[in-house]
Amino acid sequence: MTKTQTEEKAHAGNTVKVRYTGKLDNGAVFDSSKEHEPLEFKLGAGQVISGFENAVHGMSAGEKKTVRIPADEAYGPRRDDMVIRVERSRIPPEIDLSIGTNLRIKQYSGVINVVVTDMDESSVTLDANHPLAGSDLTFDIELVDVT
């Protein structure tokens, strides 16, 4: 007897489609697919955070679950070494800076995204941590399809 699509459990190598809502510990929603097409990714390919991938593994199409993913399986811990203070003069004057401004910085290893977290007339603090680094995350997940 062959398994039907609804009986197949998701495993590494499968392409899956999921609907999800991600929340912080305070209940604030940080991301959701409700207004979009389901998220599609290949299990085992590292296309999503490891805790999310682990949660989907073993689910069947139509199944729903809520999982809490610790920071280490999400975006990792906040790292102080990812925060630097630079002289304001090192940033081109045409860039309008304010707290919360996102910048892309070229480095020898590629381009990194940073956010301005503090500033004064002489210096600017840049944070390269992912905005969700250090946060445990809760996801409501519905597996829509497994192929």
C-alpha positions as CSV (number, residue, x, y, z in Angstrom):
1,M,0.0,0.0,0.0
2,T,1.4,3.4,-0.9
3,K,1.1,6.3,1.5
4,T,-1.1,9.1,0.5
5,Q,0.1,12.7,0.7
6,T,-1.8,13.2,4.0
7,E,-0.2,10.1,5.5
8,E,3.4,10.9,4.6
9,K,5.4,12.3,7.5
10,A,7.9,15.1,6.6
11,H,11.5,14.0,6.6
12,A,14.9,15.3,5.3
13,G,14.8,15.8,1.6
14,N,11.1,16.6,1.5
15,T,9.9,20.0,0.2
16,V,7.3,21.3,2.7
17,K,4.8,24.1,2.8
18,V,3.8,25.6,6.2
19,R,1.7,28.3,7.6
20,Y,3.1,29.8,10.7
21,T,2.9,32.6,13.3
22,G,6.0,33.4,15.3
23,K,5.7,35.1,18.7
24,L,8.0,36.3,21.4
25,D,7.6,35.4,25.1
26,N,5.5,38.6,25.7
27,G,3.0,37.4,23.0
28,A,4.1,39.9,20.4
29,V,3.9,38.5,16.8
30,F,7.2,39.1,15.0
31,D,6.3,37.2,11.8
32,S,3.4,35.4,10.2
33,S,2.5,33.8,6.9
34,K,-1.2,34.4,7.3
35,E,-1.3,37.2,4.8
36,H,1.0,35.4,2.3
37,E,1.5,32.1,0.6
38,P,2.7,29.3,2.8
39,L,6.5,29.2,3.5
40,E,8.1,26.6,1.3
41,F,11.5,25.0,2.1
42,K,13.4,21.8,1.8
43,L,13.8,19.9,5.0
44,G,17.5,19.3,5.9
45,A,18.8,22.1,3.6
46,G,19.3,24.7,6.4
47,Q,16.9,27.2,4.8
48,V,15.2,28.0,8.1
49,I,16.3,28.1,11.7
50,S,17.1,24.6,13.1
51,G,14.5,24.6,15.7
52,F,11.7,25.4,13.2
53,E,13.1,22.7,10.9
54,N,13.2,20.2,13.7
55,A,9.6,21.0,14.7
56,V,8.3,20.3,11.1
57,H,10.2,17.0,10.9
58,G,7.8,14.2,11.4
59,M,4.7,16.2,10.9
60,S,2.0,15.1,8.4
61,A,0.1,17.3,6.0
62,G,-2.8,19.0,7.8
63,E,-1.2,18.6,11.2
64,K,-0.9,21.6,13.5
65,K,1.4,22.2,16.5
66,T,2.8,24.9,18.8
67,V,6.5,24.7,19.6
68,R,8.8,26.9,21.7
69,I,12.2,27.2,20.2
70,P,15.1,28.2,22.5
71,A,17.4,31.0,21.3
72,D,20.2,28.5,20.6
73,E,18.0,26.7,18.0
74,A,16.7,30.0,16.6
75,Y,19.0,33.0,16.0
76,G,21.5,32.2,18.7
77,P,22.6,34.2,21.8
78,R,23.2,38.0,21.6
79,R,26.9,38.5,21.2
80,D,28.6,41.6,22.5
81,D,31.4,41.2,20.0
82,M,28.8,41.9,17.3
83,V,28.3,45.5,18.6
84,I,30.8,48.1,17.7
85,R,31.2,51.8,18.3
86,V,32.6,53.8,15.3
87,E,33.6,57.4,14.7
88,R,30.8,59.3,13.1
89,S,33.3,60.5,10.5
90,R,33.6,57.0,9.1
91,I,30.0,57.0,8.0
92,P,29.3,59.0,4.7
93,P,27.7,62.3,5.6
94,E,24.8,61.8,3.1
95,I,23.5,58.9,5.2
96,D,20.8,60.2,7.4
97,L,21.3,58.4,10.7
98,S,18.9,57.8,13.6
99,I,18.4,55.1,16.2
100,G,17.0,52.1,14.4
101,T,18.5,52.9,11.0
102,N,19.5,49.7,9.1
103,L,22.8,49.8,7.2
104,R,24.7,47.4,5.0
105,I,28.4,47.5,5.6
106,K,31.0,46.0,3.2
107,Q,33.7,44.0,4.9
108,Y,36.4,41.8,3.5
109,S,34.2,38.7,4.1
110,G,31.1,40.2,2.4
111,V,28.3,42.5,3.3
112,I,26.7,42.5,6.8
113,N,23.5,44.1,8.1
114,V,23.7,46.4,11.1
115,V,21.3,48.6,13.0
116,V,22.2,51.9,14.7
117,T,21.5,51.4,18.4
118,D,23.1,54.6,19.9
119,M,24.7,57.7,18.6
120,D,26.0,61.1,19.6
121,E,27.8,63.8,17.6
122,S,31.1,62.0,17.5
123,S,30.3,58.3,17.4
124,V,27.7,55.7,16.3
125,T,27.0,52.2,17.9
126,L,26.3,49.5,15.3
127,D,24.8,46.1,16.2
128,A,25.2,43.2,13.8
129,N,23.2,40.8,15.9
130,H,20.0,39.4,14.3
131,P,17.1,41.4,15.8
132,L,15.8,38.1,17.4
133,A,19.2,36.9,18.7
134,G,18.9,35.9,22.4
135,S,15.1,35.4,22.2
136,D,13.2,32.2,22.7
137,L,10.5,31.9,20.0
138,T,7.1,30.3,19.9
139,F,5.6,29.2,16.6
140,D,2.2,28.0,15.7
141,I,2.8,25.7,12.7
142,E,0.5,24.1,10.2
143,L,2.0,21.7,7.7
144,V,0.1,22.3,4.5
145,D,1.9,20.0,2.1
146,V,4.7,17.5,1.9
147,T,6.3,16.4,-1.4
